[in-house]
Amino acid sequence: MRVIPVTHSDDSEFPDLIAGMHRLRYRVFRNRLNWDVSVSGDMEIDAYDALKPTYIIAIDDSSSVVGCARLLPTMGPTMLANTFPALLGSNPAPRSDRIFESSRFCVDTGSAGCVTAAGLRDATFSLLAGILEWGLSKDQEAVVTVTDVRFERILRRAGWPLERFAPPMQIDDTKALAGYLLISESVLMNVREMGQLQAPVLVARVAQPVAA
C-alpha cells in the first residue's frame, strides 16, 4: 500500500487518482453512510474541493484508491468554521498557519487490506500516519476535524486521541463532534506501533498513472 499527497497543481498529472478519490467518497458518504452530500454523477464533490486542498490518498497494489483525506489550511474557509461552527461550542474557530483541517476521511472497507491487531484496517493506519507525516513535514502543530463518535473511537484505538471542542451534537442521523489532534513525532510513533507500520508511508510520487 502507498499513501500519496496530491496538491491542486497535480490535478492534471493524476486525473484518474483524483476521480477515484471522489468515487470512493461517493460510495462511502452517499451510499454507505447516507449523508446529505453534494454529488456529481458517481462522485462526491463539494465547495471545499475548489479551495485547492491537499489530498492524502491511499492506493493498493493494483493502484486502486482505497482511502483518502482532504487537508485545508485553517487560515481560509473550513468545514468547521463555515459549515459546522455549532460544534465548536463556545470556542473560536482555529485560525493558524500551523493548524490545518482534515475532512472527508474514508476507507474502502471492501478492499482496504487486512485488519490489524487493534481491530482497524491497514489503510486506516496508513492514512493516519500519512496525515501525521505530512503535518510534520510542513511544521504543523495540530489538525482539527469534524467527525462523529464512531470515528472518535477509531482515533483512540489508533493511538491518536481527539480533544473535543464541545459535546457531540445530533445532525440528521449522525452524532457529530469536532476536535483537535496534536501533531508530534511521539503521536506518529504511537500510530506506527499500533498499526504495525515499519517505515514511513508517504511517498512523493507514483511511478505510473493509477486506475480509478
Beta strands, then each sheet from edge to edge (+ up, - down):
strand 1: 2-6
strand 2: 39-40
strand 3: 43-44
strand 4: 54-59
strand 5: 65-73
strand 6: 99-107
strand 7: 142-148
strand 8: 163-164
strand 9: 169-171
strand 10: 174-182
sheet 1: 1+ 4- 5+ 6- 7- 10+ 8-
sheet 2: 1+ 4- 5+ 6- 7- 10+ 9-
sheet 3: 2+ 3-
end
